């Protein structure tokens, strides 16, 4: 026979598999392993277990994470993630393959990044940058709102929608910037500096630093020490509206106030114009009611005096009392008119204040908003335009387009 020369009897597949399994699972070097690689395949069936494959440039490793361990993950693994997996090596006898039985997984580098972030947070906190005592109140009725965000992001549109709905009287000054990427921290710092350097009508009363939600990496610019220091050192109060709900960055701690989303920040910053109008109407009604009560009280008093006079028969005394009554009536009438006039003046003053806050009122005083016609950016300095650049100038009534002939300082 072909195998007569073999000195040992053949192994069964099961026996050989069990032997290999005992070797692998009995090796202490293969217990409590940490394996790094990229997720090549992953599936999560209804059982809740996690089946995935790790790979590097030269090999692949099958892995399984049972449901009770998978539920403890603080992120959702996906294909392409670079991860570090902890577990024990074993053999799946049915398929005759060795695999890693995982009990923990983190994104590669996430631990180091979190540790570095916590170190920066502790150091800045020790310097007093997050001290509640240094936080300033936000203005109740902001005249000019500065916004530091991406001009193309959804966060800006969300904020503008809230402002249009609640308080269209506020003037918005946008300091456009990148909000993620390697260059974002420097750009954000520059945007904050530009707003702090503004003077006159366009100097913001408050600044909103805004960005929509994203991963920790997407929000990393707002954990950058340069950005945090710029927020803390701003001469203008700042509200931070970075991320969505549960996202927290170091900028939130340095700002004078934090909001869970950009839209929520816009809600915090602005009063509701409809509510203001209702308050004015309520005040006017209260003034009118108070004047009416005073007049009715005076009329009742006059009636009482008139009845008292009827009891006095002497003609001279009666004439004197009638004269006195007439004088009181005139005084009361003047008092009523005076109170009503004060109420009208107060209502008119409140109305004028609301009108004065309108951007159209600013334009009516001879101011204009100058933008570049090509990209719509607001022109604040001579060096921002060059000869032959088209400018779009918004006036109180209408707009004009002009071409720059020369620039002068």
URRAKA-V429255 format. One record per residue. N is the residue number from 1. RES is the residue in one small letter. NEAR is the number of other C-alpha atoms within 8 Angstrom. Layout:
N_RES_NEAR / N_RES_NEAR
This chain:
1_x_3 / 2_x_4 / 3_x_5 / 4_x_5 / 5_x_5 / 6_x_6 / 7_x_4 / 8_x_4 / 9_x_5 / 10_x_4 / 11_x_6 / 12_x_6 / 13_x_6 / 14_x_7 / 15_x_8 / 16_x_9 / 17_x_11 / 18_x_9 / 19_x_8 / 20_x_9 / 21_x_11 / 22_x_8 / 23_x_8 / 24_x_11 / 25_x_13 / 26_x_6 / 27_x_8 / 28_x_6 / 29_x_5 / 30_x_10 / 31_x_10 / 32_x_7 / 33_x_11 / 34_x_8 / 35_x_7 / 36_x_10 / 37_x_10 / 38_x_12 / 39_x_15 / 40_x_10 / 41_x_8 / 42_x_11 / 43_x_7 / 44_x_9 / 45_x_7 / 46_x_5 / 47_x_6 / 48_x_9 / 49_x_12 / 50_x_13 / 51_x_11 / 52_x_12 / 53_x_12 / 54_x_14 / 55_x_12 / 56_x_8 / 57_x_4 / 58_x_5 / 59_x_6 / 60_x_8 / 61_x_9 / 62_x_11 / 63_x_12 / 64_x_12 / 65_x_12 / 66_x_11 / 67_x_10 / 68_x_6 / 69_x_11 / 70_x_13 / 71_x_6 / 72_x_6 / 73_x_9 / 74_x_4 / 75_x_4 / 76_x_5 / 77_x_5 / 78_x_7 / 79_x_9 / 80_x_7 / 81_x_9 / 82_x_10 / 83_x_12 / 84_x_12 / 85_x_13 / 86_x_12 / 87_x_13 / 88_x_12 / 89_x_13 / 90_x_11 / 91_x_13 / 92_x_9 / 93_x_9 / 94_x_4 / 95_x_5 / 96_x_8 / 97_x_7 / 98_x_10 / 99_x_12 / 100_x_12 / 101_x_11 / 102_x_14 / 103_x_11 / 104_x_10 / 105_x_10 / 106_x_9 / 107_x_10 / 108_x_9 / 109_x_6 / 110_x_8 / 111_x_9 / 112_x_7 / 113_x_8 / 114_x_8 / 115_x_8 / 116_x_8 / 117_x_9 / 118_x_8 / 119_x_8 / 120_x_9 / 121_x_9 / 122_x_8 / 123_x_8 / 124_x_10 / 125_x_10 / 126_x_7 / 127_x_6 / 128_x_7 / 129_x_10 / 130_x_9 / 131_x_8 / 132_x_5 / 133_x_4 / 134_x_7 / 135_x_9 / 136_x_6 / 137_x_6 / 138_x_9 / 139_x_8 / 140_x_7 / 141_x_6 / 142_x_11 / 143_x_10 / 144_x_13 / 145_x_14 / 146_x_14 / 147_x_13 / 148_x_15 / 149_x_16 / 150_x_12 / 151_x_8 / 152_x_5 / 153_x_10 / 154_x_7 / 155_x_13 / 156_x_13 / 157_x_8 / 158_x_10 / 159_x_12 / 160_x_8 / 161_x_8 / 162_x_12 / 163_x_13 / 164_x_8 / 165_x_7 / 166_x_12 / 167_x_12 / 168_x_10 / 169_x_9 / 170_x_13 / 171_x_9 / 172_x_8 / 173_x_10 / 174_x_9 / 175_x_12 / 176_x_10 / 177_x_12 / 178_x_11 / 179_x_12 / 180_x_11 / 181_x_8 / 182_x_6 / 183_x_8 / 184_x_12 / 185_x_14 / 186_x_9 / 187_x_10 / 188_x_13 / 189_x_11 / 190_x_8 / 191_x_12 / 192_x_13 / 193_x_10 / 194_x_9 / 195_x_11 / 196_x_11 / 197_x_7 / 198_x_9 / 199_x_6 / 200_x_5 / 201_x_4 / 202_x_8 / 203_x_11 / 204_x_14 / 205_x_12 / 206_x_14 / 207_x_13 / 208_x_13 / 209_x_12 / 210_x_15 / 211_x_13 / 212_x_12 / 213_x_9 / 214_x_9 / 215_x_6 / 216_x_6 / 217_x_6 / 218_x_9 / 219_x_15 / 220_x_9 / 221_x_13 / 222_x_12 / 223_x_12 / 224_x_10 / 225_x_7 / 226_x_9 / 227_x_15 / 228_x_13 / 229_x_10 / 230_x_11 / 231_x_12 / 232_x_9 / 233_x_6 / 234_x_11 / 235_x_5 / 236_x_9 / 237_x_13 / 238_x_14 / 239_x_15 / 240_x_16 / 241_x_17 / 242_x_19 / 243_x_16 / 244_x_10 / 245_x_6 / 246_x_6 / 247_x_9 / 248_x_7 / 249_x_10 / 250_x_11 / 251_x_12 / 252_x_13 / 253_x_9 / 254_x_12 / 255_x_14 / 256_x_14 / 257_x_9 / 258_x_11 / 259_x_12 / 260_x_13 / 261_x_13 / 262_x_18 / 263_x_11 / 264_x_10 / 265_x_16 / 266_x_11 / 267_x_11 / 268_x_8 / 269_x_10 / 270_x_12 / 271_x_12 / 272_x_8 / 273_x_9 / 274_x_7 / 275_x_8 / 276_x_9 / 277_x_8 / 278_x_8 / 279_x_8 / 280_x_10 / 281_x_8 / 282_x_8 / 283_x_8 / 284_x_11 / 285_x_8 / 286_x_8 / 287_x_10 / 288_x_10 / 289_x_8 / 290_x_8 / 291_x_11 / 292_x_8 / 293_x_8 / 294_x_9 / 295_x_11 / 296_x_8 / 297_x_8 / 298_x_9 / 299_x_8 / 300_x_8 / 301_x_8 / 302_x_11 / 303_x_8 / 304_x_8 / 305_x_9 / 306_x_9 / 307_x_8 / 308_x_8 / 309_x_10 / 310_x_8 / 311_x_6 / 312_x_8 / 313_x_7 / 314_x_6 / 315_x_6 / 316_x_6 / 317_x_9 / 318_x_12 / 319_x_8 / 320_x_8 / 321_x_9 / 322_x_9 / 323_x_8 / 324_x_8 / 325_x_11 / 326_x_8 / 327_x_8 / 328_x_9 / 329_x_9 / 330_x_8 / 331_x_8 / 332_x_10 / 333_x_9 / 334_x_8 / 335_x_8 / 336_x_11 / 337_x_8 / 338_x_8 / 339_x_9 / 340_x_11 / 341_x_8 / 342_x_8 / 343_x_11 / 344_x_9 / 345_x_8 / 346_x_8 / 347_x_10 / 348_x_8 / 349_x_8 / 350_x_9 / 351_x_8 / 352_x_8 / 353_x_8 / 354_x_9 / 355_x_8 / 356_x_8 / 357_x_11 / 358_x_11 / 359_x_9 / 360_x_7 / 361_x_11 / 362_x_11 / 363_x_11 / 364_x_9 / 365_x_6 / 366_x_8 / 367_x_9 / 368_x_9 / 369_x_8 / 370_x_11 / 371_x_11 / 372_x_14 / 373_x_11 / 374_x_5 / 375_x_5 / 376_x_8 / 377_x_7 / 378_x_8 / 379_x_10 / 380_x_6 / 381_x_6 / 382_x_9 / 383_x_6 / 384_x_7 / 385_x_11 / 386_x_9 / 387_x_9 / 388_x_7 / 389_x_10 / 390_x_11 / 391_x_12 / 392_x_13 / 393_x_12 / 394_x_11 / 395_x_13 / 396_x_11 / 397_x_5 / 398_x_6 / 399_x_8 / 400_x_8 / 401_x_9 / 402_x_8 / 403_x_9 / 404_x_12 / 405_x_6 / 406_x_6 / 407_x_10 / 408_x_4 / 409_x_3
